[in-house]
Amino acid sequence: QKRAQREVDSVTSCERLPTYRDVDHFMYLRQVMQELLRWASSSELLQHSSSRDGEYMEYHLPRGTTIHADLWTMFHDSSVYAQPNDFNP
């Protein structure tokens, strides 16, 4: 938190609030936000409807099929993240 605050202060010179134009200068803060969304996602499932017929493995998925993606499992996959339960921006 202190590191992110230092970054904001260095960009704004402690004289103003950050604006959208400052986003490209917040490298660490962007990593913190991205990691926060991975580590503690606001939704564990993502629901989507297929826009056309498709195949997954050996299953036929007709257009309009509701698909649920398990975000928590995807974002805590130890084959992708070395320490998936740690908050590490």
Number of C-alpha atoms within 10 A of each C-alpha: 8 7 10 16 12 14 17 21 15 13 17 14 12 11 9 10 11 15 8 6 7 12 13 8 13 16 11 15 19 15 14 17 12 13 17 15 13 17 18 13 14 11 10 14 14 11 9 12 12 13 11 10 11 12 9 7 5 6 8 11 15 14 12 12 15 12 13 12 12 13 16 17 12 15 19 17 14 12 9 10 12 10 12 17 13 11 12 11 13
